[in-house]
Structures are given as C-alpha cells and as structure tokens.
Amino acid sequence: REAGRRVRRLLGDGARISAVVSPFERTQQTLYCMQQELQDEDGRGVRVRYVHVDPRVREQEFGNFQVAEDMPRHKQTANEVGRFYYRRPTGESGADVYDRAASFWDSLLGGSFDVQDLFRRRRAGPDDALLVVTHGLTMRLLLMRYFSWSVDTVDSVYNPANCDTWVLKKRPGARVYDLAPDECHPPRLPWASRRVRIVRRGDDEA
C-alpha cells in the first residue's frame, strides 16, 4: 500500500497508467494493494487503465519440487559454476530469466508481440507511465538487458527490498530511458556489493 502511495505522489493525480504483472500470487497481491492507494473513493489519483499478466516477468523457477536437504548442495554448485549460469533440476538459470527479460523488453520497444500495441487496442490516448510489478532478480535482469550490464555487474547488485521501486525515465525527444535515482525508493541507484567505476563515453574522468 505504501508503494501505491509513492507511485501516486510520483505521477500526480490525473495520471493514467497501464500495468504489467507477474502471474505469481505475491505480485498479484502487491498490485491489488497498490491499487487501493493509487485512487481514492472519489476517483482522484492514478487511473490503472489496463493490466496485463505476463509470465516473462515471473521470478526465477527453482524447480517443481525442492528437496530441503538438496538446497545446500545446489547453492554450493551454483557458486562453483556461477549463479548466473547454474540451472537447478527442472528449474531455470539466471541466464534463462535474462532471455525472458530480453524478450519482454523487445516487446515493449516493438517486435512480433508488442505489449504497447496490446495496450493501445484497449484504450485511447497515451499512458503517463508503465508499472511493472515483478521480482527482485527479474528487476536486476531487466536492467542488465537494457543497460548492457555484464554478468559480473549484475551479480554484484543486490535485489531490491520488498516493494522497493526502481524508476526509469524517458529522455525528452528520444526513445531512451535513464535510471532516475531521486525518484526510486530508496532514492539511490541500485545498491551494489562492491564499488564499480563508471566511465561515460567521451568523458576524461570517471
């Protein structure tokens, strides 16, 4: 509910959005709770015009049947192979989730299945924002895909806390998005386990 209040403050009353949500129950519950705060009983607030359930933004699958006694072994093997690449039995690797994230981004920016076209068929006029209600690893891998992070970089970034928000803002006049740390919650860039050096193209200093 607090996340819903934050989104309402961020977008302002009168904003119109569409939402993409993971099919998992906890994300469905999160979106439901957010919607209680996005708009009040008098209809003031942020209007959610369409909700699309997309399995590509679900959490990583760790296997259909997880045996508690096997989990330490899988964790150790993942550390040896690499957490991004290790695939548990009947589950997914981080690389598998990355492929889903890439497909999702492609559909947002145009492709054979265009989520934006899906929204346009159900309403008139542009949305002010797209809300994606998903999971921690999936959030990291969506950023990895869009910003071309390396595997080492994405492995160094912590998952956001429950109901934290990462905000991407479109540059005026361009189809390019930047992280907006002042509008994220907490108001900072995604938190990393180690310091990284970022060199902007054409800059002499990091």
NUTI-10074 format. One record per atom (N, C-alpha, C): x, y, z; residue in one letter. Coordinates in steps of 0.001 Angstrom, whole numbers, plus 524288, in hexadecimal, padded with zeros to 5 digits. Example, Ala and Ser with C-alpha at 12.3 -4.5 7.8 and 13.67 -1.06 7.14 Angstrom:
REM residues 2
833867E9C681E78A;8300C7EE6C81E78A;833907F31C81E78A;832327F73681BA8S;835667FBDC81BE4S;832648001E81EBES;
***
This chain:
REM residues 206
803447FB4E80000R;800008000080000R;80369804E880000R;807B9804BF802EAE;80B518092E802E7E;80DAE80A057FD81E;80EDD805BE7FABCA;810DD806367F563A;80CD3808E87F1E4A;807E5807B07F29CG;803D180A497EFA0G;803A0810197F0BFG;8044B811937F5B8R;8045F817247F716R;8090D819D97F49DR;80D7E8171E7F47FR;81228819757F21CR;8115581A5D7EC49R;80F08816927E99EV;80E14817337E404V;80A3E81BA67E309V;8064D81C267E648R;802898206E7E5A0R;80534825B27E661R;808948261E7EA58R;80B6182B0C7EB25R;80EFC82C347E68ER;8115E828317E473L;81513828D77E02BL;8126482AB87DB2FL;80DE9828737D9EEL;80B4A829A27D4FAL;8075E82E107D567L;8052482ECF7DA06G;8014F832F17DAC1G;7FBD0831467D956G;7F7FD833BC7DBCFD;7F28B832837DAB0D;7F152833B37D4FDD;7EE29830537D2A5G;7ECB3830F87CD33G;7F00182DD27C973G;7F43482B717CB5DA;7F78C828427C7F9A;7F4B78233F7C66FA;7F6178213E7C1E0R;7F3DA81C5B7BFEBR;7F8548189F7BEBBR;7F7D5813D07C099I;7FBF980FFC7BFD5I;7F9A580AC07BE21I;7FCF78077D7BBE8S;7FBD0801FB7BB41S;7FFA97FEFB7BEA4S;7FE707FA197BFC1A;801B67F6FB7C334A;802CA7F1A97C0D2A;807977EFE07C176V;8091D7EA867C039V;80A7D7E7E97C560V;8086E7E3497C642V;8093A7E0B27CB41V;80AAE7DAFF7CA61V;80E137D9027CDB7S;80F727D37D7CDB2S;80AAC7D03C7CF24S;80A527CB5A7CD2BP;805D07C8137CE84P;8060B7C5CE7D402P;80A597C6837D6DFF;80AC67C4337DC11F;807397C7047DFECF;805517C40D7E3C4E;801577C6237E755E;803377CAEB7EA48E;808197CAEB7EC02R;809E07CF487EF49R;80A167D46C7EC37R;80B4C7D42B7E721T;80B3C7D8FA7E40CT;805AD7DAB37E2DDT;8022D7D6EE7E218Q;7FCA77D8497E158Q;7FA917DB127E639Q;7FC0A7D91A7EAD8Q;7FA597DB917EFB8Q;7FCAA7E1037F04BQ;801A57E1927EEB6T;804347E6AC7EF07T;801647EAA97EBA9T;8002F7E93B7E6CCL;7FD797ECE27E358L;7F81A7EE3F7E58AL;7F5537EA5B7E79FY;7F0317EB637E9EAY;7F0A17EF687EE55Y;7F47F7EEAB7F1BDC;7F52F7F25C7F61BC;7F6B27F7C47F429C;7FA097F7F77F025M;7FB897FD0A7EDF5M;7F6C27FFE47EBD4M;7F3547FCFF7E93EQ;7EEC77FF7A7E6E2Q;7EB23801E67EAF2Q;7EB467FFF37EFB8Q;7E812802457F3D9Q;7E9CE807CF7F51DQ;7EEC7809067F3FDE;7F0ED80E247F54FE;7F1A7811AB7F08EE;7F19F80F637EBE4L;7F270812947E73EL;7EDD6816407E641L;7E937814A27E7E1Q;7E48D817C97E6E5Q;7E113817A67EBB1Q;7DEBF81C227ED11D;7DB5781C407F1A4D;7D5B281B337F014D;7D23A81B537F3EBE;7CCBF81A017F2F7E;7CA0F81DDA7EF58E;7CC208229C7EF01D;7C9D6826967EB9ED;7CC118266C7E618D;7CF6D822917E511G;7D1A2822157DFD2G;7D669825667DED8G;7D83E828377E2E0R;7DD0182B4B7E23CR;7E1C4827C67E2CER;7E5CA829037DFDBG;7EA9C825F67E042G;7EC78824197DAFBG;7EEEC81F8B7DAFDV;7F12881D417D643V;7ED80818F97D455V;7EBF38195A7CF7BR;7E8588158B7CD36R;7EB6E811337CA89R;7EA7080C557CC16V;7ECBE807C77C978V;7E8EB8060F7C542V;7EA64806E07C05ER;7E6A5805E87BC26R;7E6C38004D7BA2AR;7EB237FDAC7BAABY;7EB607F8547B8BFY;7EFA97F56A7BBA8Y;7EEA47F07E7BCEDV;7F2747ED1F7BF8CV;7F3877E86E7BC06V;7F8797E77A7BB05H;7FA1D7E30A7B7C6H;7FD6C7DF5E7BB16H;7FBB67DA857BBBAV;7FEB77D68E7BE94V;8028A7D4117BAB7V;8078B7D4967BBC9D;80B8A7D2C97B81DD;80F327CEF07BACED;80F367C9F47B934P;812907C6137BBC0P;8185B7C71F7BB07P;819D37CA7C7B763R;81F5C7CB917B695R;821C27CEAF7BB0CR;81E8C7D1467BE3CV;820B47D44D7C297V;81FF27D17A7C7CBV;81F0C7CC4F7C798R;81EB07C9507CC77R;824247C88E7CEC9R;824447C6BB7D39DE;8293B7C5B47D650E;82BE97C0F77D3E9E;830E47C0697D50CQ;833D97BBD97D349Q;8315E7B6E07D56BQ;830E27B2F07D20AE;82ECC7ADE17D3A8E;8333C7AAAF7D611E;8328E7A9097DAF2F;836957A6037DDA3F;835897A0287DD79F;8318279E8E7DAA7G;83052798FF7DA30G;82AD7797D77DC10G;8286B793DF7D9CCN;8230C792987DB31N;822A2790767E0BEN;8265778D4A7E241F;8265378B047E786F;82BBA78BE27E9E3F;82BF778F1E7EDEDQ;830F4790627F065Q;8318D78D267F55BQ;835A7789FF7F591V;836CB786CE7FA23V;83A74789E17FDA7V;838BB78AD480279A;83BAF78E3D805FEA;8414F78C62806B3A;842087873D80700E;8474578525807EBE;84AED7861C80350E;848B4786F67FEA6D;84BF0787C77F9FED;84D6F78D7B7F930D;84AE27910F7FBDFM;84BBF796967FADFM;85162798527FBEDM;853E3796AB80044P;859627983F80111P;85CF2796677FCA5P;85BF1791BA7FA9ER;85F2C78FC27F652R;85E68793067F16ER;85991794617F041H;85891797A27EBB0H;85B1879D017EC50H;85ADF79F1C7F109K;85D3B7A43A7F1F6K;8631C7A4047F127K;8658E79FD07F31FQ;86B3379F407F27AQ;86CA379EA17ECB8Q;869A279B717E9ECT;86AB579A9F7E45FT;869EC79FB17E153T;865EB7A2AE7E2B4A;865007A7AE7E010A;8699E7AB5C7E0D9A;86BE47AB587E586N;870737AEA67E689N;875227ACE27E34EN;875877A7BF7E26DE;879EA7A5B47DF60E;8792D7A6C77D987E;874767A5E87D79DV;873517A69D7D20AV;872907AC607D0B7V;870657AF3B7D45EG;86ED57B4A87D385G;868F97B5197D422G;8673E7B89B7D7A3R;861A67B8F37D8CCR;85E7A7BA5D7D3FFR;860B07BD507D078F;85DCD7BEF87CBD8F;85CC37BA677C82AF;8604F7B6987C81EY;860057B2647C440Y;85DEC7AD367C664Y;85DFA7AC857CB8EY;85C747A76E7CDAFY;8568E7A6A17CD4EY;8550A7A2257CB1BR;84F827A0C67CA8BR;84E4279C317CE1FR;84ACC79D2A7D1E3R;84929798F67D55DR;845AA795157D277R;8455C790357D452P;8420578C517D1B7P;83C5D78E487D142P;83A3378DF07CCA9T;834E778FB37CB3AT;834207958F7CC25T;8386A798637CCCCG;8380E79DFF7CDADG;83AC37A11D7C971G;83BDF7A6187CAB0E;83E4B7A9A77C6FAE;8436B7ABAC7C91DE;846D57AD357C59AS;84B747B0337C70CS;84A267B6027C6BBS;84DA17B9367C8E2G;84CF87BED07C832G;84D0F7C0507C272G;8503D7BD727BF5BA;8507F7BE867B9BDA;84B3E7BD847B71EA;848667B98D7B8F2D;843307B8857B6D0D;83F817BD127B7EBD;83FC97BF267BCB4V;83C6F7C3967BE17V;83E027C8607BAEAV;843127C8FD7B9FEY;844F37CD4F7B6C0Y;842847CD167B14BY;842257C8597AF17D;83FC17C7CF7A9E9D;83A127C99C7AA01D;8374F7C84F7AE3FR;831E57CA1F7AEBBR;831AC7D0177AF1CR;835507D24E7B241A;835767D8007B2E4A;836937DAB17ADB1A;83A0B7D8577AA94A;83B4F7DA907A57AA;836827DA777A1EBA;833A57D61A7A1FAS;82EED7D5B479ECFS;82AE47D9C47A07CS;82A6D7DA907A5A0F;826B07DE6A7A79EF;828257E3E57A5D0F;82D247E5517A64FW;82EDA7EA777A48FW;82DC87EB3079EC1W;82EF77E72C79BAFD;82E237E7947960ED;828677E88C794CBD;824E37E62C797D2S;81F517E6E8796D0S;81D7F7EC5379878S;8202D7EEB079C56L;81ED67F40B79DCFL;820997F7E8799A1L;8251A7F6D77974AL;8276A7FA8279398L;826317F92578DF3L;822BF7F54078D2AG;821287F3CA787E1G;8232A7EE677867AG;81FD77EB2F78461G;8215E7E5E4782F4G;81C9E7E2DD7811BG;81D3A7DDAB780A0S;818F37DA7777EA2S;814457DA8078254S;815417DABD7876FF;811027DB5778B40F;8120F7E05B78E30F;80F307E46078CE6D;810347E99378EF4D;80C647EABD79364D;80E657EAF479835V;80B107EC1579CB5V;8087E7F16779C19V;80B537F52F799F7Q;8090B7FA5379945Q;804507FA207959CQ;804A17F6FB7916DD;800207F66278DF7D;7FB8B7F3E4790D9D;7FCD27F03E7945EL;7F8C27EDBC79781L;7F5D77F1D079AB4L;7F8B67F57179D0CF;7F6437F9927A01DF;7F31B7FD4279CA1F;7F54A7FE987981AR;7F2A780260794B2R;7ED5880064792E0R;7ECDB7FB487923AR;7E7DE7F92A79067R;7E3A17F9A679486R;7E5187FAC87995DR;7E1467FAD979D9FR;7E0518004079FE2R;7E2C18042F79DBAR;7E1C38096B79FB7R;7E38880D5F79BA5R;7E1E78123879C78A;7E36381669798EAA;7E6FD81A2A79BCFA;7EAC881C3479900G;7EE5981FF979B53G;7F2F281D6179E01G;7F7128205A79ECCP;7FBD981E297A119P;7FB6E81D817A700P;7FE33819A47A908D;7FECC8191E7AEAFD;8032481CBB7B086D;802D981E357B574D;80701821607B7C0D;80B8481E0C7B9B0D;80A79819117BAACA;80E9F815997BC93A;80CDE80FF37BBF3A;810AA80C7A7BC10L;80FAA806E17BC3AL;811B7804D97C16DL;80E68802397C45FL;80FE27FFEA7C95BL;810E07FA187C895L;815717F8397CA1CV;816B87F2AA7C9C2V;817507F09A7CF56V;813F07ECF57D0D4V;814177EAAB7D610V;8167C7E53F7D580V;81B4F7E4BF7D752T;81E3C7DFF97D65DT;821887DE9F7DB22T;825EA7DBF47DA55H;8290B7D9B77DE8BH;82E9C7DBD47DE54H;8317C7DB107E2A7G;836A07DD807E330G;83A7A7DC0A7DEEFG;83B547D6F17DE19L;83F097D54B7DA17L;83D3C7D7227D4BCL;838357D6BB7D3AFT;8362C7D8697CEA2T;837227DE3B7CDD1T;836847E1657D1E8M;837A47E6F67D17EM;83D547E7DB7D004M;840D97E5097D294R;8466C7E5A47D15AR;847947E41F7CBB8R;8451A7DFEF7C9E2L;846327DE107C49EL;8439D7E17E7C075L;83F477E4087C1BBL;83D127E7DD7BE23L;840E37EC657BD5DL;843527EE247C1ADL;847397F2497C12EL;84C0E7F04D7BE4DL;84D8F7EB6F7BF5FM;852097E9287BCA4M;851397E9417B6C6M;84C8F7E7C37B51CR;84B617E7A17AF83R;84B757ED1B7AD27R;848EB7F0D37AFC4Y;848637F5FD7AD69Y;84D887F9037AD71Y;8507B7F88F7B1C7F;855457FBA17B24AF;85A327F88F7B0E7F;859807F3C27AEDBS;85DEE7F0847AD1ES;861DA7EF8C7B187S;85FD37EE637B638W;863497ECFF7BA8BW;865EB7E7C97B970W;86A9E7E7377BB7FS;86D4B7E22E7BB39S;86B207DE817BF63S;86C6C7D9817BEE6V;86AD87D5B07C2E1V;86D377D7267C827V;872237D8D77C833D;874A27DA687CD1ED;871C77DEF37CFA1D;870087E2A47CC75T;86D407E7267CE9BT;868117E5877D101T;864FB7E2757CE22V;85FDA7E0FD7D033V;8606D7DD8F7D50AV;8649A7DA657D550D;865827D7357D9F8D;866FE7DA817DEAED;868FA7DF3D7DDC4S;86A9D7E2937E21AS;866307E5ED7E43ES;861CA7E61F7E166V;85D6C7E97D7E2F6V;859A87E66B7E661V;8583C7E8BE7EAC8Y;854857E6417EE4FY;84EFE7E68D7EC10Y;84BC37E2AC7ED71N;846347E3147EC56N;843EC7E7B37EF50N;840077EA527ED12P;83D4A7EE547F01FP;83A4F7EBC77F49FP;8394E7EECF7F8A3A;8362B7ECDD7FCFFA;8307A7EC717FB4BA;82D477E9E57FE80N;827D07E9117FD36N;825147EE447FC23N;822B17EEB67F78CC;81FB97F3527F5D4C;823137F82F7F508C;828487F79A7F4A5D;82B787FBF57F2C7D;82A357FCF47ED0BD;82B52801AE7EB3DT;82A2B8030D7E5D6T;82EFB8053D7E32AT;82FD78037B7DE64W;833DA805AB7DAFCW;83113808717D687W;8329380D467D583V;82FDA810877D1B6V;833578118F7CD02V;83147810777C862L;833CB811F07C380L;830BA816767C12EL;8337E81A8F7BF9EK;830ED81F357BD7EK;832B08200B7B7DAK;82EF4821237B486K;83004821FB7AEF8K;832698275E7AE20K;836898277A7AB06R;838E282C7B7A99DR;8353282F717A5F0R;8349B834817A6C2P;8313A8378E7A33DP;8332C8373779D98P;82F998360979A0EG;830E6835F37948BG;833FF8314A792B4G;834BB82D6679612A;837C5828CB79487A;83548823ED796D8A;8360681F8379439R;833F881A9E79643R;8383B817DE79963R;83A2181AA479D41V;83E56818BF7A0A1V;83CA3819997A641V;83DD8815D57A99DY;83C44816227AF10Y;84113816287B295Y;840D08192F7B6BCD;844FB8197F7BA96D;842D4818257BFF1D;8461C815DC7C336L;844A2815277C8A6L;8442B81A787CB40L;8400781B367CE3FA;83F1E820237D0FBA;83FA181F2C7D6D4A;8446381F4F7D8F1P;8452681DC37DE6EP;84201821037E24CP;84129826057E12FD;83E37829517E4D3D;83888827B27E53CD;8368A824DC7E14FE;831138233E7E14BE;8306F81D7C7E2B8E;834D881AC27E37AC;834A1815547E542C;83379815327EB17C;832578109A7ED13H;831C480FF67F2BAH;834C680B157F46CH;838CE80BE37F7DCP;83ACD810E07F9C6P;83D3C814197F560P;83DD3819467F630P;83F9981CC27F204P;8457081C3D7F0ECP;846DA818327EE19R;84C4F817437ECB7R;84C65813737E824R;850F4812D77E5CEL;8519D80EDA7E1D5L;85171809787E45AL;85060805547E158P;850788000B7E3A1P;855807FF177E6A0P;854F37FCCA7EB34W;859407FC3B7EEE5W;85CB37F7A47ED57W;861D27F8727ED4AA;865737F4607EBA6A;868D67F2957F034A;86AC77EDC47EFD6S;86E007EB837F3FDS;873AB7ED457F39CS;875087EFEA7EF65R;87A5E7F1E47EEDER;87A367F6E27EBAAR;87E377FA027EC44R;87E997FEE07E95AR;87FBB7FDB17E3A0R;87D408009C7E030V;87E3C7FFFC7DA9EV;87FCB8054C7D860V;882D9805377D44AR;884A3809FD7D1CCR;881AC80AA87CCAER;87EF280EF77CC2AI;87BD780FF97C784I;87E6D814667C47BI;87FA3813677BF94V;881F98175F7BC30V;87E0A818A27B7EAV;87C4B81D807B7B8R;878A881F167B3ADR;87B9181FD07AE8AR;8792E81E417AA5DR;87B9F81E9A7A53DR;87CFD824487A409R;881F28252A7A2C9G;883B782A667A182G;885AC82D7B7A618G;884D782B8F7AAE9D;886BE82E4C7AF8BD;88C4E82C9E7B0C1D;88F5B830327B2ECD;894A982EEE7B489D;894E582CD87BA11D;890D482E217BD2BE;890D682C907C2A2E;88C51828F37C3B7E;88D0F8256A7C783A;888E3821D27C901A;8853C824937CCC9A;
***
